[in-house]
Amino acid sequence: MQFFQTPNIDFISKRKIAFILSGLMFLIGIVSLVLHKGPNYGIDFKGGTSIVIKFDGKVTVPQIRSALGKADLGKSEIKQFGSTNEFLIYVAQQKELSAVEMAQKVEKTVGEQIKDVKYEIEKIDVIGPRIGEELRKAAVLAIFIALIMILIYVGWRFEVVFAAGAIAALFHDVLITLGAFSILNYEISLKEIAAFLTIVGYSLNDTIVVYDRIRENLKIMRGDNLATIINASINQVLSRTVITSLTTFTVVLILFLFGGKVLHGFAFAMLLGVVVGTYSSIFVASPIVYEWQMRHGGKRGLKMAKKKRS
Amino acid sequence: MMGKNNTKWIVIILLLLWAIYALWPTYRFNTLSQKEREKLENKGKLASIQHRAIRLGLDLKGGMHLTLEVDFPYLVEQLAKNKDPQFETILNEVRKELNISTEDFLTILERKFKEHNVPLNKYWGQRGESDGKILSFLDKEGKKAITRSMQILTNRIDQFGVSEPSITKMGSRRILVELPGIEKPEQARNLIKSTALLEFKLLKDPEVFSNTIKKIDRALAKEMGVSMAEEDTTKKKETAKQKESKDKVVSVSELFGEQGVTSNDTSGKAKSDTSILVDERIFKKNPFIALLRSAGGGAREVSVPVENIAAVNRILAREDIKKLMPPDAEMLWSSETFRIGDKQYKELFLVKKDAELTGKYLTDAKVNIGQGVQNAGRPVVNFTLNRRGGRIIGRVSKANINRRLAIVLDNKVVSAPRIQSQLGMSSQITGIPTMDEAKMIAIVLRAGALPTPVKITQETTVGPTLGKDSIKRGSYSTILGFLLVIIFMVFYYKMSGIIADVALVLNLLILAAVLAQFRFTLTLPGMAGIVLTIGMAVDANVLVFERIREELNVGKTVKAAIDAGYSRAFRTIFDANLTTLMTAIVLYQFGTGPIRGFAVTLSIGIVVSMFTALFVTRVIFNTITSRRTLKKLSI
């Protein structure tokens, strides 16, 4: 069985449309980020105390809010989490109480105020303020290091212009995913950062497959111009790109649907990442190589193509 | 050619056998019935099986993960000599900076002292010693404190009885503690947080205590007299309330003016302890005494309703108030909260600052049920001192018969019995409300005091239900993802798809075996990593198969197409997987706990998929094509 015979789509000539589309998504994401005053950081990065409580009977958010109100815990958020009688309570860090003391206070207050319903504490997360900041720095550093390593590796195995295209595609993927998170007001915690880094890996995987074919075709299709070569390469690997994206998307969708609330944000980021990453390896990474070559190295052509000739 | 392929089969079979061997304990441990489990436990074999089974992270099996921070400012303060107000000022600045900066403690310390133009040798080391030398001395002491703290914590946790705890150092001043299967997080926190500094301090005479209180009272009344007039207007509005009860709620700032409120509170948001309970009848004349009660009869001298504790603490923390206290004394709270009527109280004590005796002379501590009239049926902790400690307490008690001796644990008075007769080497701590607490006190006393207090800066606790739920969901996702991908591959690539599926099964087996053999921890994100591996691992085969199809389309023979497909796709697969592996490694470096689990399964999955999808499938193809020449390939 085969989805399609090697197609013959002219991707390069449609690059302008792709650039506009990407630019638009970019812009929407950035506007949303600006309006929301940066990403919506989860507890890992902003610090504080969060407790997940599961009640045996019916309890409502207002009930919990009024219970907590009596303890005067400052700024708090109460969200339904998972099943009906399960709630996530977040309280921001206060100056006088340590985060751990806040957790104790929340536990105690809920226990005292909602007496008639049995409950179980499912999860407690306490992050001191400095730890949150450290993690934030570490996360940014990690993404940065990953990108630098990729730049060096791709630059070495291919050519610098390819590395630039790959990095542009990665930024594209992560920023658009980040923008989507901002629009939906989803929180970004450590797990989501892990998802972003995985998106980087996945998208790069796709991009390299295309690049590799371009590299090969540069040697075979000597008489052709760059646009033809890139188009042919993308078309040749297209069925692979679609199949791998499909299997990956399927498993990520399963995680999103059945993986439970703990993995929800992670799976959502991956879901977006697979789509955007696949798109970018076709419509961003290679067209950028083309644009660059046309503007700066048009006459000279790519070194890799030259090597074979000599 | 055939011989070469046979060797490859042997490699694959050996690997498969190893995987089964490595996974056997995991299978065994998870399929044991309750009865078999008990039987093996009695034989002492269960632990060894459990040890070789795949280790589950705290997010799956439930438990606590804590990050502790050693209080370095406390440590250097203890080590310092010639402490003066300037020292306190600088150290306070260091503390503040430490709370917001991510810099190293000693770097901050060095900078702050430089800013104030004070050489470190004024307080540490010898005269004229260089800053560098002193810093390295402090650094060494800090490291010693961490090592010692870890020993003591290990001791406490062992005695508390946690299976497979983990206590590791993280960075320069943090300790990571992992306690699987903890049911009562509160208890575990107390176990770890308690410095376990045991001190015996004599109470000051009741007369001295009441005089001190009166002095503070007068000072406050004088200060308030100024602002009282204007406040009268607001009071009148609440007269109705006053008639109902003699206790009245007022705000701290109303009572003591803005001075009484510490700088922490300038945020302006109302906090719980800004409203307090005062004795309305006397609070104008006696603002401090109004906060106190003589509840509880003769046994307790001064009790304070819990609502007022924060207010009292604030007053006592004021520099001008501190000066009113006897220079050799300090006020301490009782650790126990007691209830009279519907109000809760803590007791306030005035004790001598210098301890008569500390816990370092302690040799043993045990929990018992109290005897005698007062403590019958209540938990007590019996402790034994060494000979030197016994001599000291004997001398002290003999000289102070009929006075009260406070037993102070971590700056809180556990009990303050009256000395009836001369004490010996063994004695008793009473006044502990619950058996659990008594056990805890005994454990921390036996394990010894921490060299510095520790602060819990991060905690993650996962209850057993959520853990089980996560395991269920993780496994479910893995199985479902696996089935879908396997079916798709057969559907799309026919027989070749089956070969790819064999590789995928082998991939998962080896991945799990590596986890078990090398004792990696499986977390929920780790399970997500496995699910992702399933989706991505087939990529290598997809690349090869698509390539083979292309080569077949060009008109190559089956064998030639397979050869070309593998050799041409190899470089692509290698480059693509290596970059993914790089991001996974970065993730491992940066992540903690659960995230690391993800990086681990993803990395192993990538590496193993290179082997199974390229090597194993190739061997299978070779075997098939070598038997007979295929005219058509099912792909």
Boltz contact constraints between the chains, C-beta under 6 A:
constraints:
  - contact:
      token1: [A, 1]
      token2: [B, 492]
      max_distance: 6.0
  - contact:
      token1: [A, 72]
      token2: [B, 272]
      max_distance: 6.0
  - contact:
      token1: [A, 95]
      token2: [B, 264]
      max_distance: 6.0
  - contact:
      token1: [A, 96]
      token2: [B, 264]
      max_distance: 6.0
  - contact:
      token1: [A, 100]
      token2: [B, 456]
      max_distance: 6.0
  - contact:
      token1: [A, 100]
      token2: [B, 459]
      max_distance: 6.0
  - contact:
      token1: [A, 121]
      token2: [B, 463]
      max_distance: 6.0
  - contact:
      token1: [A, 122]
      token2: [B, 463]
      max_distance: 6.0
  - contact:
      token1: [A, 122]
      token2: [B, 466]
      max_distance: 6.0
  - contact:
      token1: [A, 123]
      token2: [B, 462]
      max_distance: 6.0
  - contact:
      token1: [A, 123]
      token2: [B, 466]
      max_distance: 6.0
  - contact:
      token1: [A, 124]
      token2: [B, 461]
      max_distance: 6.0
  - contact:
      token1: [A, 125]
      token2: [B, 460]
      max_distance: 6.0
  - contact:
      token1: [A, 126]
      token2: [B, 459]
      max_distance: 6.0
  - contact:
      token1: [A, 127]
      token2: [B, 458]
      max_distance: 6.0
  - contact:
      token1: [A, 128]
      token2: [B, 457]
      max_distance: 6.0
  - contact:
      token1: [A, 128]
      token2: [B, 458]
      max_distance: 6.0
  - contact:
      token1: [A, 131]
      token2: [B, 457]
      max_distance: 6.0
  - contact:
      token1: [A, 131]
      token2: [B, 458]
      max_distance: 6.0
  - contact:
      token1: [A, 134]
      token2: [B, 102]
      max_distance: 6.0
  - contact:
      token1: [A, 138]
      token2: [B, 590]
      max_distance: 6.0
  - contact:
      token1: [A, 142]
      token2: [B, 586]
      max_distance: 6.0
  - contact:
      token1: [A, 142]
      token2: [B, 590]
      max_distance: 6.0
  - contact:
      token1: [A, 145]
      token2: [B, 586]
      max_distance: 6.0
  - contact:
      token1: [A, 146]
      token2: [B, 583]
      max_distance: 6.0
  - contact:
      token1: [A, 146]
      token2: [B, 586]
      max_distance: 6.0
  - contact:
      token1: [A, 149]
      token2: [B, 582]
      max_distance: 6.0
  - contact:
      token1: [A, 150]
      token2: [B, 579]
      max_distance: 6.0
  - contact:
      token1: [A, 157]
      token2: [B, 575]
      max_distance: 6.0
  - contact:
      token1: [A, 190]
      token2: [B, 595]
      max_distance: 6.0
  - contact:
      token1: [A, 194]
      token2: [B, 587]
      max_distance: 6.0
  - contact:
      token1: [A, 194]
      token2: [B, 595]
      max_distance: 6.0
  - contact:
      token1: [A, 194]
      token2: [B, 598]
      max_distance: 6.0
  - contact:
      token1: [A, 197]
      token2: [B, 583]
      max_distance: 6.0
  - contact:
      token1: [A, 197]
      token2: [B, 587]
      max_distance: 6.0
  - contact:
      token1: [A, 200]
      token2: [B, 583]
      max_distance: 6.0
  - contact:
      token1: [A, 201]
      token2: [B, 580]
      max_distance: 6.0
  - contact:
      token1: [A, 201]
      token2: [B, 583]
      max_distance: 6.0
  - contact:
      token1: [A, 204]
      token2: [B, 579]
      max_distance: 6.0
  - contact:
      token1: [A, 205]
      token2: [B, 576]
      max_distance: 6.0
  - contact:
      token1: [A, 205]
      token2: [B, 580]
      max_distance: 6.0
  - contact:
      token1: [A, 208]
      token2: [B, 575]
      max_distance: 6.0
  - contact:
      token1: [A, 208]
      token2: [B, 576]
      max_distance: 6.0
  - contact:
      token1: [A, 209]
      token2: [B, 572]
      max_distance: 6.0
  - contact:
      token1: [A, 209]
      token2: [B, 576]
      max_distance: 6.0
  - contact:
      token1: [A, 212]
      token2: [B, 572]
      max_distance: 6.0
  - contact:
      token1: [A, 239]
      token2: [B, 546]
      max_distance: 6.0
  - contact:
      token1: [A, 240]
      token2: [B, 542]
      max_distance: 6.0
  - contact:
      token1: [A, 240]
      token2: [B, 543]
      max_distance: 6.0
  - contact:
      token1: [A, 240]
      token2: [B, 546]
      max_distance: 6.0
  - contact:
      token1: [A, 243]
      token2: [B, 542]
      max_distance: 6.0
  - contact:
      token1: [A, 244]
      token2: [B, 539]
      max_distance: 6.0
  - contact:
      token1: [A, 244]
      token2: [B, 542]
      max_distance: 6.0
  - contact:
      token1: [A, 247]
      token2: [B, 485]
      max_distance: 6.0
  - contact:
      token1: [A, 247]
      token2: [B, 535]
      max_distance: 6.0
  - contact:
      token1: [A, 247]
      token2: [B, 538]
      max_distance: 6.0
  - contact:
      token1: [A, 248]
      token2: [B, 535]
      max_distance: 6.0
  - contact:
      token1: [A, 248]
      token2: [B, 536]
      max_distance: 6.0
  - contact:
      token1: [A, 250]
      token2: [B, 484]
      max_distance: 6.0
  - contact:
      token1: [A, 251]
      token2: [B, 481]
      max_distance: 6.0
  - contact:
      token1: [A, 251]
      token2: [B, 531]
      max_distance: 6.0
  - contact:
      token1: [A, 251]
      token2: [B, 534]
      max_distance: 6.0
  - contact:
      token1: [A, 251]
      token2: [B, 535]
      max_distance: 6.0
  - contact:
      token1: [A, 254]
      token2: [B, 477]
      max_distance: 6.0
  - contact:
      token1: [A, 254]
      token2: [B, 480]
      max_distance: 6.0
  - contact:
      token1: [A, 254]
      token2: [B, 481]
      max_distance: 6.0
  - contact:
      token1: [A, 255]
      token2: [B, 477]
      max_distance: 6.0
  - contact:
      token1: [A, 255]
      token2: [B, 528]
      max_distance: 6.0
  - contact:
      token1: [A, 255]
      token2: [B, 531]
      max_distance: 6.0
  - contact:
      token1: [A, 258]
      token2: [B, 473]
      max_distance: 6.0
  - contact:
      token1: [A, 258]
      token2: [B, 476]
      max_distance: 6.0
  - contact:
      token1: [A, 258]
      token2: [B, 477]
      max_distance: 6.0
  - contact:
      token1: [A, 259]
      token2: [B, 473]
      max_distance: 6.0
  - contact:
      token1: [A, 259]
      token2: [B, 477]
      max_distance: 6.0
  - contact:
      token1: [A, 260]
      token2: [B, 473]
      max_distance: 6.0
  - contact:
      token1: [A, 262]
      token2: [B, 524]
      max_distance: 6.0
  - contact:
      token1: [A, 263]
      token2: [B, 528]
      max_distance: 6.0
